[in-house]
Amino acid sequence: MGDVMNLGRLLSDTARRLPERAGLVCGERQWSWRQIDDRVNAVVAALKARGFGKGDKLLVQARNSSQFVEIMFSAFKLGAVWVPCNFRLTPPEVAHLAKSSDAAALFADDGFAGHVAAAREAAPALRTVFWIGAAPAGE
C-alpha cells in the first residue's frame, strides 16, 4: 500500500519544502512551517513521554489560537484522535463530550476551569489535563 499520508505527515512534508514560509498567522504573530513542525514535534514527544499514543482521544476546550492548531497537528502525528470542542459549549456539554469520547487527555485554555472540573467529574478515562496559559491555583 506504500506510505500512508495523514495531516501530520503533510505538515512535516510542507516544513521540509517551505521551511521559512509563513504557515500560521495569528494576529500580528506568525510562525514558519518549520517552527510549527518543531513545536508540534515537541508536543508529540511530551505526550509520548507521558504514555499517550495511537488511538488515545485528546479533547480540546480552547479558543482559536496557535496552540489549538499545534494540538491538532500533534494528535494527527501521534495517531491520536483529535476531539475539538466549540469554545461556546457549557461545562456540562464538555463533560458529556469527555465521557462519550473516552478522552484520555484534555487541553484547556486557562479560562475554562469550570469545564475542566465538569469533565474530570464525568469522565473516568481522563488521565491528564494540559493547561494552555496559566494553570489555575493548585494545578
C-alpha positions as CSV (number, residue, x, y, z in Angstrom):
1,M,0.0,0.0,0.0
2,G,3.0,2.3,0.3
3,D,3.4,5.3,2.6
4,V,0.4,6.4,4.5
5,M,-0.3,10.1,4.2
6,N,-2.1,12.0,7.0
7,L,-2.2,15.6,8.0
8,G,0.7,15.2,10.4
9,R,2.8,13.9,7.6
10,L,1.6,16.7,5.4
11,L,2.9,19.2,8.0
12,S,6.3,17.6,8.1
13,D,6.5,17.5,4.3
14,T,5.5,21.1,4.0
15,A,8.0,22.1,6.6
16,R,10.7,20.4,4.5
17,R,9.6,22.0,1.3
18,L,8.8,25.5,2.6
19,P,10.7,25.8,5.9
20,E,10.8,29.6,6.1
21,R,7.4,30.4,4.6
22,A,4.7,31.6,6.9
23,G,2.5,28.6,7.8
24,L,0.3,30.2,10.5
25,V,-0.7,33.8,11.2
26,C,-2.5,34.8,14.3
27,G,-3.0,38.5,14.6
28,E,0.4,40.2,14.4
29,R,2.3,36.9,15.1
30,Q,3.3,34.4,12.5
31,W,5.2,31.1,12.5
32,S,7.1,29.4,9.7
33,W,6.2,25.9,8.6
34,R,9.5,24.7,10.3
35,Q,8.6,26.5,13.6
36,I,5.2,24.9,13.6
37,D,6.6,21.4,12.8
38,D,9.3,21.8,15.6
39,R,6.7,22.9,18.1
40,V,4.3,20.1,17.1
41,N,7.2,17.5,17.4
42,A,7.9,18.8,20.9
43,V,4.3,18.3,21.9
44,V,4.3,14.8,20.4
45,A,7.5,13.9,22.3
46,A,6.0,15.2,25.6
47,L,2.7,13.2,25.0
48,K,4.7,10.1,24.3
49,A,6.8,10.6,27.4
50,R,3.6,10.7,29.4
51,G,2.3,7.5,27.9
52,F,-0.1,8.8,25.3
53,G,-0.1,7.2,21.8
54,K,-2.1,6.0,18.9
55,G,-5.8,5.8,19.4
56,D,-5.9,8.0,22.5
57,K,-8.5,10.7,22.5
58,L,-7.3,14.2,23.0
59,L,-10.2,16.6,23.9
60,V,-9.5,20.3,23.3
61,Q,-11.5,23.1,25.0
62,A,-9.9,26.2,23.7
63,R,-10.4,29.3,21.7
64,N,-8.8,29.5,18.2
65,S,-5.1,30.1,18.7
66,S,-1.7,28.9,17.6
67,Q,-1.8,26.3,20.4
68,F,-5.2,24.9,19.1
69,V,-3.6,24.3,15.7
70,E,-0.5,22.8,17.2
71,I,-2.5,20.4,19.4
72,M,-4.5,19.4,16.3
73,F,-1.4,18.5,14.3
74,S,0.1,16.8,17.4
75,A,-2.9,14.5,17.5
76,F,-2.5,13.7,13.9
77,K,1.2,12.9,14.1
78,L,0.7,10.8,17.3
79,G,-2.1,8.8,15.6
80,A,-4.4,10.0,18.4
81,V,-8.0,11.2,17.9
82,W,-8.4,14.9,18.0
83,V,-11.7,15.8,19.8
84,P,-12.2,19.6,19.4
85,C,-14.9,21.3,21.4
86,N,-16.6,24.6,20.5
87,F,-15.4,27.2,23.0
88,R,-19.0,28.3,23.4
89,L,-20.1,24.9,25.0
90,T,-21.1,24.8,28.6
91,P,-19.3,22.8,31.3
92,P,-22.0,20.0,31.2
93,E,-21.7,19.8,27.4
94,V,-17.9,19.4,27.6
95,A,-18.3,16.9,30.4
96,H,-20.6,14.9,28.1
97,L,-18.0,15.0,25.2
98,A,-15.2,14.0,27.6
99,K,-17.2,11.0,28.8
100,S,-18.7,9.9,25.4
101,S,-15.4,10.2,23.6
102,D,-13.5,8.3,26.3
103,A,-11.0,11.2,26.3
104,A,-7.6,10.4,27.9
105,A,-6.3,14.0,28.0
106,L,-7.9,17.4,28.0
107,F,-6.2,20.5,26.7
108,A,-7.9,23.6,28.1
109,D,-7.4,27.4,27.9
110,D,-6.9,28.8,31.4
111,G,-10.4,30.4,31.2
112,F,-12.2,27.1,31.2
113,A,-11.6,25.8,34.8
114,G,-15.3,25.1,35.2
115,H,-15.3,23.0,32.1
116,V,-12.3,21.1,33.2
117,A,-13.8,20.4,36.6
118,A,-17.0,19.1,35.0
119,A,-15.1,16.9,32.6
120,R,-12.9,15.4,35.4
121,E,-16.1,14.5,37.3
122,A,-17.8,12.9,34.4
123,A,-15.0,11.1,32.5
124,P,-13.2,8.4,34.4
125,A,-10.8,7.8,31.5
126,L,-9.5,11.3,31.7
127,R,-5.9,11.0,33.0
128,T,-4.3,14.3,32.4
129,V,-5.2,18.0,31.9
130,F,-2.8,20.2,30.0
131,W,-3.4,23.9,30.5
132,I,-2.9,26.4,27.8
133,G,-1.8,29.6,29.5
134,A,-1.5,29.9,33.3
135,A,-2.9,26.9,35.2
136,P,-5.4,27.8,38.0
137,A,-4.1,27.7,41.6
138,G,-3.5,24.2,42.8
139,E,-3.0,22.7,39.3
